Structures are given as C-alpha cells and as structure tokens.
Amino acid sequence: MTKIPLVDDTAPEILQCTTCLLPMQYQTIKGGKFLWQCFKCAKQYLISKNMDDDMEESWSPPR
C-alpha cells in the first residue's frame, strides 16, 4: 500500500508574488482587507481578515 502525503494548508510565513516570485510587502488595511503589494511588478493582493473569505488580486494603477 502506498502512503499519500497530507496536504499542508497552513498559512505561509511569506506571501510571494505569483508573477515575480518575490516576497510581497504589507501596506495597509483597505476596505476591511489587508493590502499586500509587490514593488517590482505592482501586483496587489487584498486579503480578508477572515481566513475563510476570498482573496482579490489586482494591479496598481501606473505611476
């Protein structure tokens, strides 16, 4: 019988950008959600305070 490993669904210690694979940095709380941003490509994540809610991904406006 082959053992199947369990899925590790714990929250990561570092939030990485899905485009650049660099660590994202926490900015502020916006609309009741935590705003994280990648400073290389300007991708933003809005993550709800409640871990059961969805996560929104967007790009910041050009400078």
Number of C-alpha atoms within 10 A of each C-alpha: 3 4 5 6 6 6 6 7 6 6 8 8 6 10 17 16 21 12 11 14 10 15 16 22 16 14 12 13 14 11 9 12 16 16 20 23 24 24 14 12 13 19 19 21 22 20 19 18 11 9 9 7 9 10 12 12 15 11 12 13 7 5 4
